[in-house]
Amino acid sequence: MKSQPKNSRRKFIKNAGIAATGWMIIPRSVLGKGFIAPSDKLNVAGIGVGGQGAGDLAQIAKSPYVNIVALCDVDDRQAARSRKAYPKANYYKDFREMLSKEKDVIDACSISTPDHTHAVATLAAMQLGKHVYTQKPLTHDIYEARMLTMAAKRYKVVTQMGNQGGSGNGVRVAQEIYNAGLIGDVIEAQAWTNRPVWPQGMPAPTGEHQVPAELDWDLWLGTAKHIPYNPSYLPFNWRGWWAFGTGALGDMACHIMDPIYRILPILYPTSAECSVATIWREMWNDTPSAEACPPSSIIHLNYPRTDGKGSIKVSWYDGGLLPARPEELSPEEPFGNWDGGVLFIGTKGKLLMDCYGANPRLLPTRLMKEIELPKPTLPRVPEGHYLQWVNACIAGYGKGVTSSPFEYAGPFTESILMGNLAIRSWMIKNPNLKGWDDKYLGRKKLIWDASAMRVTNFEEANQFVKREYREGWSLTL
């Protein structure tokens, strides 16, 4: 199928009244019987359409101006739901083939693959001029995040990372509270999550297993080094392995830490340090896989304020670990919610939020009724994170607005992944020793040069800034 030239299609939709900050149904007087021709819709393709990807497409397809034209997944079993939902969409297993054959049809791509494939799939779409919605974390590695940030400027397409809370009202209310000076200058922020809810900190899986007929294992591995197929990795537990995922931090920090990064005057951390649970050493006789993410960790990042007024300490807790409850919170009141939370500690007060930046409240919480809260000053996103992206794609690059464009999401992702640099440096095992060498443990604070993308005081850590892709895969602007 061939679409009409993009300019004519976009002109039609714009003239019908679509705005960058919202959308409205075109009246029947314009189209007749309220019908919108498929040729006048935004043609969206999905890359990774099982699980989260299926949910993403379902949200995007809620717009009356979206047409799902192509689907791509390396596993037919995972793709079944989306193929049933969009039976007219062409189906592929290799996103490179899909982009090549459908390049004159596709306008935008939703990318929801495992973390290790985010960057290559996203950049390939951007280089063809396709708008992109990429799930969090934006990339697997710091280097990849920097490349996608640069690509967003070069290829001039509309971008959005899938941290939906970034379009929520909660983070905007919190921003208005902060801007009003109700908690003063923030000197410290803490964030936490209940993740992982999948296995982490275990030996590598073993045994010989036949690759299911529905799965292209080689394509699933993508940029990662070749290893034998094992059902332990699919469809969800890949998150706990460094080759494919980014652990609890990568899974949830883009959601939970977004208010910190969005509200405070920070950009890149200058240092990172961590502590990591060592329960596996007793459980598995000191034989964990160095490729497995740990079961829990604490990370401390130091950020210089971009306004030159000192620095801010940001701490992350996962795997059931929590910071101390603030004294202003009564014993019966919830400290965040089940998925996690954020605490801002300021010179005048404290602000607590749930996961996704929801339910911001001053501490003690009685203040929310006793003082006059600031009036709304920031624009809201009533259409939500997904349709905001759709509307921005229709409006065009430089005219539409998204909450987490790569110009924001790229540096934010780099910042988060600095925590994983600290964790992976902690887990390096000295090959010349039977046990663990203190030189390689988390007793060293990593000093970070963001402009050079290098750790300056522990060379071994730099191997994790940019991983080596398997032959046949590359990331080139």
N, C-alpha and C positions, 0 to 999 in steps of 0.2 A: 504494500500500500504506500502511496505517495501523499505527502501532506502538501497543502498550499504553501507558497512562499511565506516564511516566517513573518516578514514585515506586514503582509496583508492580513494574516491571521491576528497578529498582535494589535493592528490598527482597529480591527473589528471589535475586539474585546475591550480595548481601552475606550473606544467611542461609546461603548455600551455602559460605561460608568464604573469600571473596576478601579478601585483606589489601592495604593500601596499599603494603607493602614487598615483596610477592611474590604469586605466584598458584599455585593448585593445581587439579588436575583434580577436578571434582565426582564423587564415587563413584557407581557405578551404582545403589547402594541408594537414592540420592536421586532420580535422574532415570529410572532404568530403561534398561538397555542403553547407558548413558553418553551419551545424546542430550541436546543442549541446544537448545531451541526457538529459532528465529530471533527470535521476539518477546522473548526474554530476553537478547539480545545487545546490545552497544554498537554502534549504527548509525553507521558512519563514512563520510564522503564525502571524495573526493580532488579538490583543486583544483590543476591542473597535474599530469597523471598520466603524462607521458612521461619517459624518462631517470631522473633522480633521484627524481621523483615515483612512478614505477612501483616502484622499489626500496623507497621508504618504505612504500608500501601493502603490499608483499609482507612486510615486516618486521612491520607492524602486524597483518596478517591471520594471523600465526602464533599469535596468541592464540585459544584456542577460544571466547572470549567476544566476538569481533568479527564483525560482518557488514558487508561493503562494499556500501553501498546506492546510491551515486551517484558518478558520475565527471564531471569537467569539464576540458576542454582546448580551446584555441583551434585546435589543429592535429590533424586526424584521423589524420595519419600518426604523430604522436608518441603518440597515445592508443591506438593499435592493440593494443599489448601488454597494457595494463590492461583494455581492453574484452574481450579474449580471456580474460584471467584471471578476470574477474568479469562474465560474460555477463548476469546477472540485474540488474546495477546500471543504473539510468537514466543516460543520457548527455546532457550539455549542453556548449555552447561558452561560455556566459556564466555566470560563477559567481553573478551577481546573480539570474539567472533560476532557477538551481538552488536557491539558498537560499530564494527566494520560494516555489517550488512544493514543495520538500521540507522545509520548516521544521518540519513536524509529525512528520517521519520521522527526520531527522538528529539525532544526539546530539553528534557531534564531527567536526572537519575536519582533514585533513592538507593543508597548503599548501606546494607545491613549485614555484611559478611563478618566472620571472626576478625578480631583486631588486626591480625598480621596481613590482611588483604585490603584493609581500608585505603591505605595510601595509593597503592598501584591502581586500584579500580577507580578511585576518585580522580586521580590525576589524568588517567586515560580519558575519562568523560570530559573533564575540563578542557583538555587539549583539543577536543572536537567542538568546543563551544557550548557544551551542555551544562545547564545549571545543576547543582548537586546538593542533596541533603544526605549527610553522612552521619551515621550513628556515632555515639561517644564510645570510648575516647576517640578523638578525631584520628589518631594514628597510634601505632604500636611503639614507635621510637621518637625521640626528640628530633632527630634529623628530618624524619618524614614530616613532622608537624611544621618545621621551618620551611620545607619545600612547598607544602600546600598553602601556607600563608603567602609565600612569594607567588605561587601559581594563581591565587585568587586575584592578585593585582595584575598579573600579566595577561590572563585570558579573559578577564572582565565578564565573569559569570556570577550569577546570584548563588550564594552559599549559605548553608545553615548546618550547624552541628546539632545532633539529636539530644540535647539536654533541655528537655521540655520545660523544666522549672524556670529557665531563663526568660520565658515569656509569661510567667505567672504573675499574679497580682502581689504575691507575698514578697518577692524580692524588691518590687517597686515601693511597697509600703515601707519596707526596711530601709531602702535608700532614702526615702523622704524623712524617716525618723532620724537617720544619721545626718542628713543634710541640715536638719533643724537643730543639730547640736545637742540632742537630748541625752546622748551617751558620751559626749565629748570626743576627744581623739582616741581612736582605738589603738591600744598598745599590744594586744594579743587577741588571736582568734583560734578557736578549737573546733574541730569537726570529727565526726565519728560515724561508723556504720556497723550493722550487724553482719555484713558480708565478711568472709565468704560463706555462702550457703551451698557450696559445691566442695569437693575434696581438694585440699591443698596440703603441702608439706609431706608428701609420701614418696616412696621409691617409684622409679619408672615402671610402667606396666610391662609385663613380659608375656611370652607365649606367641604362638603362631595363629593368625586368624585370617579367614578368607574375606576378601573385600566384598561387601554386598554388591549385587549386580546393579543396583540403582545408583551407586556412588562412584564418582570419578575421584579416586583417592589422590592421584597426582595433581589434579586441579585443586582439590581441597587444600593440599599442602602449599600450593602456590609458591610464595617467596621463601618458605621455610625449607630447611634442609630435609632431604628424604629420610624418612624413618618408616618402618613397617607399620601397616595399618593395625590399629587396636581400637576396639569399641569403647574403651575407657575414655577416649577423647571426644567422642561425638554422642549426642548432638550439642551438649551444653558444657561438659566438664573441661573443654579446651581452655576455659578461662583460667584454670589453675596451673597452666604450663607456660613458661616464658616463651617458648617457641611460637605460640599462637595467641596467648592472652596477656593481660597486664595485671592480673590478680584483683584483689578487692579494691585497691586504690584506683586502678584503671576502670573498673566496672562502675563504681559509685561516686568517685570524687568529682567528676564533671557535673553530677547532679548536686551533691551536697556542698561542695566548696564554691559553687558558682556565686552565691551571694558575697562571699569573701572577696573573690577576684573582681566581681562586678562593682562592688560598692567602695572598696578601699583603694587608695592611691598607690597601687603596686603593679609591677610588671613581671620581672624575673627575680627569682631568689638568688642570693649570693652564696648560700651554703645550705647543706642538707645533712642530717644525721638521723640515725634510726636505732631502734632495738627490735629484735625479732624473736618470736617464740622458738624454743629449742626442744619442745616436747618430743619431736620425732627422734631425737638422739637416744632417748630411752626406749621409745616404742619400737624402733627399727634398728637398734644396735648401731647407731651412728652411720647409717647408710642411706640417707635421703638422697634423692636425685637433685643435683644442682639446678636442674631444669624445672623443678617444681616451685611454685610460689609458696611462701610460708603460711602457716595456719593463722597467724596474727602478727601485727606489727604496730609500732608507734614511730611516727616520722615527725621531725621538727625542721621547718624551713624558715629561713630568715630573709625578709624582704626589705630592702631599702625603700623608703617612701619616695614616690616620684615627685613630691613637692619639697623634698630636701629636709623634711622635719623628722629626722631619725629613722627608725626601722620598726617593723612589725613582725612579731613571732607568730607563725601559723603552725599548729600541731594537728596531726591526723592520727586517729585510733581506729583499728579494725579488728575483726575476729572476736568480738565480744568485749574488748578493752574499752574503757571509758575514762575521760578526764574526771576530776573531782567535781561533784555537784556544787554549784554556787551556793553560798550561804543564803542568798536572797530567795532561793527556791525552796518551798516547804517540802517536807519528806513525802507528802502525798501527791505532789504535782509531778506530772511526767517531765522527764529530762529529754527533750526531743520526742521522737516517736520510735516505733519499732525498727524502721529502716535506718534511722540515724538522726543527726541534728547538727546545729551550728551554734556556737556561743561567741558573741562579740564582747570583749572586755575593754571598756573605755575608761577614760579618766573621770567621767561623771556618772557612769552607769553601765548596765549590761543589757544585752539584747539576745534573746533566745529564739531560734527558729527550728522547725522540723525539716525532715528530708524534702528535697525539691524547693527549698526556700519558703515552705508553707508556714502559716500561722506565726508570724513574727510577734513577739511580745516582750515588752520591757519587764525587767525584774527589779523589785518584786512585782508579780503580775497584777496586783491591785492598782498599779500605776496606770494601766491601760484604761481604767475607769475614772481615776482621780485627776488626771491631767488632760489638757486639751492636745490631742494629737494633731500633727500638721495636716493641712488639707492636701488632697491629691494634686500633684504638679506634674508628674511624669505620665506620658501617654501609656494607656493600657493596651493589651492585645486580646480583645474579646474573641477574635476568631481562632485563637490558639496558635501554638508553635508551628504546626504543620501547614495550616492554611495561610499563615503569615508568609511562609516560604512560597507557597503556590502563588499568592497575590504578588509577591515581589518578582517572581519569575515572569508573570504576565506583564507587570509594569516595565520590566527590563532593568538591566544592570545600571546602577547609579540613580535609579528612580524609586525602586522598591526598597523596603526596610525589612531587615531580619534581626532577631535578637542576638543570635550567635553566629555572625558571619565569620569566615575564617580569619579575618583580620583580628578578631577578638578570640575566637576559639583556638587558633593556632598557638599564640603565646600562652594562653590558659592551659592548653594541653601540655606544652613544653614544661610549664611550671609544675604541673601534677607529676609528670613523668620523672622529674628530678627526684621525687621520693622513691621511685623504683630504682633509680641509679644507686641510691644509698642502700636499698634492700639488697640488690644484686651484688653490690660490692661487699656487703656483709657476708654474703653466702659463698664467696669465692673460696675454694678449698686449695690449700697449698699442695700441689701434686708431689712434693718431695717429702711430705710428712704423713704419718699415719693418722694423726689427729688434726686438730684445727690450730692454725697459727694466729696469734693475736694480731699480727700485722694485717690479716685479712678479715678481722672481725669489725663489728660496728663501733669500735672505740675511736674511729677516725671520723672527723667531720670533713665532708667533701666541700671544697671551695670551688665555686662555679664561675666561669667566665662565659657569660651568655653570648656575647658578641662572637666569640670564637667557638662556641658550643663545646667547651672542654672543661674537664675537671683538672685543676692546676696542681693539686697536691697528692694525687693518687692515680697514676697513669693507668693502672689496671681497670679503673672504672670506665675509661673512655671506650672500651670495646662495646659497651652497651648503649652508647649514644647513637651509633649507626651500625646496624647489623649487616652482615654480608648476605645478599640474596642468593638463592640458588640459581644456577646457570639457566638462562632463558628469561629471567625477570630483571627489570631495572626500573629506576625512578629518575628520569631525566627531564628537566624543564625544556 
